[in-house]
Amino acid sequence: MTTPSFFIGLMSGTSLDGVDGILTAFDDVQHAAYVPFPASLRQELLALQSASDNEIHREALAANQLVLLYAECVQQLLKASGIPAADVRAIAAHGQTIRHLPASGYTRQINNPALLAELSGIDVIADFRSRDIAAGGQGAPLVPAFHQAVFGSTTQTRVVANIGGISNISILKPHGEVSGFDTGPGNLLMDGWISQHTGAAYDEDGRWAASGSVSQALLTAMLAEPFLALLPPKSTGRDLFHAQWLATKLRAFPLLNAQDVQATLAAFTAQSLADAIRLHAPDATGLYVCGGGALNGHLMATLAKILPMPVESTAALGVSPNHVEALAFAWLAARFCERLPGNLPAVTGARGSRVLGALYPA
């Protein structure tokens, strides 16, 4: 019997916009699909980021609703490709992070992989972060090993930045050395601010930010956040960068208009990322961006202005910026199936290499 050669990667990140899905055999991305979150689920996932009433029950219901969207994404991929479920070796289902507190020894991703296995008839690999945290690591970022495999160069130091809700970078040295860490907020503060003031889910192409002026005083206050000065390994999330964090910073600037705050938030994302690159990858010859931030023209132009290197999306290296994270988790599922390690101790701080994930058989 031939071993199925296809994998499906599913990713719903801290931007809380929807599910990205990839069906791949790794020699090529065969098909991609996207299923948006309904507004009600997005609001519930946001509410579950902090302690609230009856949250265990609400989390379970949200997990079931999320998995229905996962299953819909899987069916779209199978239908579009004409590939039967029997030819897919596994689905990588990362889940939706609602807590990430490695210093307390845990991370929490909403998910119901058993239900997804039941609905899809395909093995599901989930819970990728816990094993690394059990070994003393941050449990994040987990994508640098994949970035090295796909985007590494034998002659150049490259930096790959994933700008989702949070920003993280992978520093890929030409001799195979890899490092990486979360640099700070990506889109989540910008998304929350524009939603609060205009009702839009995100700032399309960064146009609203571009209409404002950066407050240097507010930017300086934001850049004083202690997390930014920590040495890696380090990771963060909505547990730190949230609406109340921003509200606290804004108390000293009551006269700023909303557009200027948005412009400053875009500058904060760009500057915190650029500062990390200058400090930890001074020899980098190029920055390659994936995630939703790659589609924000204003943010990309800001990065290009403050960094002394070309700034492009990962499309320049052959992978659409919308596909990178889902493809990375499909790659981690393939590593799990072969019982190969998926983490990089130099990145996460774990005591050693570990096989990541847990199997839910179909």
TAGIFEN-V516207 format. One record per pair of residues at least 6 apart in sequence whose C-alpha atoms are under 7 Angstrom apart, sorted by the first residue. I is the first residue (numbers start at 0). J is the second residue. Records with the same first field share a line. If there is no record, write none. Layout:
I=J, J
//
This chain:
3=86, 87, 88
4=24, 86, 87, 88
5=22, 23, 24, 86, 87, 88
6=22, 23, 24, 87, 88, 89, 90, 329
7=20, 21, 22, 23, 89, 90, 91, 329
8=20, 21, 22, 90, 91, 92, 325, 326, 328, 329
9=18, 19, 20, 21, 91, 92, 93, 325
10=18, 19, 20, 92, 93, 324, 325
11=17, 18, 19, 94, 95
12=95, 163, 164
13=163, 164, 165
14=163, 164, 186, 187
15=41
16=35, 36
17=34, 35, 36
18=33, 34, 35, 69
19=32, 33, 34, 325
20=31, 32, 33, 72, 325
21=28, 30, 31, 32, 322, 325, 326
22=28, 29, 30, 31, 76
23=29
30=76, 80
31=76
32=72, 75, 76
33=72
34=68, 72
40=61
47=54, 97
48=97, 98
58=109
62=109, 110, 111
63=111
66=110, 111, 115
70=115, 118, 119
77=83, 84
84=120, 121
87=121
88=122
89=121, 122, 123, 124, 332
90=121, 122, 123, 124
91=123, 124, 125, 328, 329, 332
92=123, 124, 125
93=125, 126, 127
94=108, 109, 110
95=108, 109, 110
96=107, 108, 109
97=107, 108, 109
98=106, 107, 238
99=105, 106, 107, 236, 238
100=106
101=132, 137
104=132
105=129, 132
106=129
112=123, 125, 359
113=359
116=122, 123, 359, 360, 361
117=361
120=361
121=361
122=359, 360, 361
123=358, 359, 360
124=332, 356, 357, 358, 359
125=356, 357, 358
126=356, 357
127=355, 356
128=138, 139, 355
129=138
130=353, 355
131=137, 138, 349, 353
132=138
134=349, 350
135=348, 349, 350
136=347, 348, 349
137=233, 234, 347, 348
138=347
139=234, 347
140=180, 181, 234, 347
141=342
142=327
143=169, 179
144=342, 343
145=327
147=171
150=316
151=171
152=173
153=173, 174
154=173
155=172, 173, 284
156=171, 172, 173, 282, 283, 284
157=170, 171, 172, 283, 284, 285, 286
158=168, 169, 170, 171, 283, 285, 286, 287
159=168, 169, 170, 286, 287, 288
160=166, 167, 168, 169, 287, 288, 289
161=167, 168, 288, 289, 290
162=185, 186, 288, 289, 290, 291, 292
163=185, 186, 290, 291, 292
164=184, 185, 186, 187
165=183, 184, 185, 186, 187, 236
166=181, 182, 183, 184, 185
167=180, 181, 182
168=179, 180, 181
169=177, 178, 179, 180
170=177, 178, 179, 280
171=177, 178
178=345, 346
179=346
180=231, 232, 233, 234, 346
181=233, 234, 235
182=227, 271, 272, 275
183=227, 271
184=240, 268
185=268
186=292
188=241, 264
189=261, 264, 265
190=200, 201, 202
192=261
193=199, 201, 202
194=200, 201
203=295
204=294, 295, 296, 297
205=295, 296, 297, 298
206=297
207=258
208=258, 261, 262, 265
209=262, 297
210=258
211=258, 259, 262
212=259, 262
213=259, 262, 263
214=259, 263
218=263, 267
222=271
232=346, 347, 348
265=298
269=298, 301, 302
273=306
284=308
285=308, 309, 310
286=309, 310, 311
287=310, 311, 312, 313
288=311, 312, 313, 320
289=312, 313, 320, 321, 323
290=320, 321
291=321
292=298
293=299, 312, 320
303=309, 310
312=320
313=319, 320
314=320
331=341
334=340, 341
335=354, 355, 356
338=354
339=354
340=352, 353, 354, 355
341=353, 354, 355
342=352, 353
343=352
344=350, 351, 352
//
